[in-house]
């Protein structure tokens, strides 16, 4: 069904159709019985799919990556599609419009997307407000946090702390995003010393709250092996819960789409990222001796892509671009494939 309507969606500008579809999703779910019907058609409820990772119990290992629901405006409706967990954000302390439009570009020939959104969001307080009275029904929610564009790197830790404090009571885990290529200078925070400062500060904050939240680090696929070695050391030194591998890439290698699109600045996601993100997962898993959990994301467009990530060392997976290209049944297909694999 989705493959019949996708060509129509793809006639429209990507960001505009995204807002149209999410608005329609919210409208449709107001119709009595629709939510229950979606859950009946798309959910795969089986205890064999459950995962306990960094102290949290996930109904299934397939999550929605950050960026789709930046302001936590559609969590209830998205949950009906069968996800085991949803990551909101990236959220910054203050609202910001993001980069100038257009800022998202499709690469249908490569099943990819290029985006330079720039952490456009309504701010941490708005996201927290949307989550405060949400009925979870076992759904795990992650909060992906970043710094405002106007905040200099030497004060970045203050922005991460502000987001952490505002969202602490309404999310189940945190993701520190220092790997987006679309905020000037942000990736410089992946260097060992500034990164340790941010993570240690959040960990100290975490231990003062009586209860603690798992803190994960989202990394870029463009890191060298030496930088990945540093990441392993940082995870062990700071005691954070794990890694999300990976964010979007700056590489344009192997693309077949027209240069008019591939030359756009921004991070590339989707199928072109499949191999590299899996390589990073495998490297981190082996180098660390499986010392910490990894959430695998990047180019998952089929059940076999998800299984490949899990076999490489991921404990959970997330989809985003694959969700756009393959539609909501991808979640169910992955979960069904995992059940067949576990027979």
Helices and strands as residue ranges (DSSP letters): H 2-9, H 14-28, H 34-42, G 47-49, E 51-53, E 56-58, E 62-64, H 75-79, E 85-91, E 104-107, G 108-110, E 112-115, H 124-132, E 140-145, G 153-155, H 156-167, E 173-177, G 186-190, H 192-206, E 214-219, H 225-238, E 242-245, H 259-262, E 267-270, G 271-273, H 274-288, E 293-297, H 303-312, E 316-319, H 321-326, H 329-341
